[in-house]
Amino acid sequence: MKANWTGDLIGKMHVHEVTYDELAEELGVGKSYVSMILNGRRTPPDAKERLQAAFERVLMKRKFPEA
C-alpha cells in the first residue's frame, strides 16, 4: 500500500520536472528501486526522509550548479 507522502513527492517531482533517474542518481541507487519505493513495493524505514532530501538536493543543484 502506498504511503500518502509518496503521492505528494511524485506531484512535486512532476511540477519541477524531476525524474526518477535524477532522484536515483542523487541517492546512489537504481531507478527501479526508487520506483518500487514510490509505488509502495518497498518500504525502507527512512525512505520518506531520504527521498525528500534527495529531491531537495536535485532542486538545489539546478539552482546553484557547480562551476
C-alpha positions as CSV (number, residue, x, y, z in Angstrom):
1,M,0.0,0.0,0.0
2,K,1.3,3.4,-1.0
3,A,2.1,5.9,1.8
4,N,0.5,9.3,1.4
5,W,3.8,11.1,1.3
6,T,4.7,9.3,-2.0
7,G,1.9,10.9,-3.9
8,D,3.0,14.3,-2.6
9,L,6.5,13.7,-3.7
10,I,5.5,12.4,-7.1
11,G,3.4,15.5,-7.5
12,K,6.3,17.8,-6.6
13,M,8.6,15.8,-9.0
14,H,6.1,16.4,-11.8
15,V,5.8,20.1,-11.1
16,H,9.5,20.6,-11.0
17,E,10.2,18.1,-13.8
18,V,12.5,15.9,-11.6
19,T,12.8,12.4,-13.0
20,Y,13.2,9.1,-11.3
21,D,16.6,8.9,-12.8
22,E,17.7,12.1,-11.2
23,L,16.4,11.0,-7.8
24,A,18.0,7.6,-8.1
25,E,21.4,9.2,-9.1
26,E,21.2,11.5,-6.1
27,L,20.5,8.6,-3.8
28,G,23.1,6.3,-5.4
29,V,20.5,3.6,-6.2
30,G,18.8,2.4,-9.3
31,K,15.7,3.9,-10.9
32,S,13.8,0.7,-10.4
33,Y,14.4,0.9,-6.6
34,V,13.1,4.5,-6.5
35,S,10.1,3.3,-8.4
36,M,9.5,0.4,-6.0
37,I,9.5,2.8,-3.1
38,L,7.3,5.4,-4.7
39,N,4.8,2.6,-5.7
40,G,4.7,1.0,-2.3
41,R,6.5,-2.2,-3.2
42,R,9.4,-1.4,-0.9
43,T,9.1,0.4,2.5
44,P,12.5,1.1,4.0
45,P,12.1,2.8,7.3
46,D,13.9,6.0,6.3
47,A,12.6,6.3,2.8
48,K,10.5,9.4,3.2
49,E,13.3,11.4,4.7
50,R,15.9,10.1,2.2
51,L,13.8,10.7,-0.9
52,Q,12.6,14.1,0.2
53,A,16.1,15.2,1.0
54,A,17.4,13.9,-2.4
55,F,14.6,15.8,-4.1
56,E,15.6,19.0,-2.4
57,R,19.3,18.4,-3.4
58,V,18.3,17.9,-7.0
59,L,16.5,21.3,-6.9
60,M,19.4,23.0,-5.2
61,K,21.8,21.6,-7.8
62,R,19.7,23.1,-10.6
63,K,19.5,26.4,-8.8
64,F,23.2,26.5,-7.9
65,P,25.1,24.3,-10.4
66,E,28.7,23.5,-9.5
67,A,31.2,25.5,-11.5
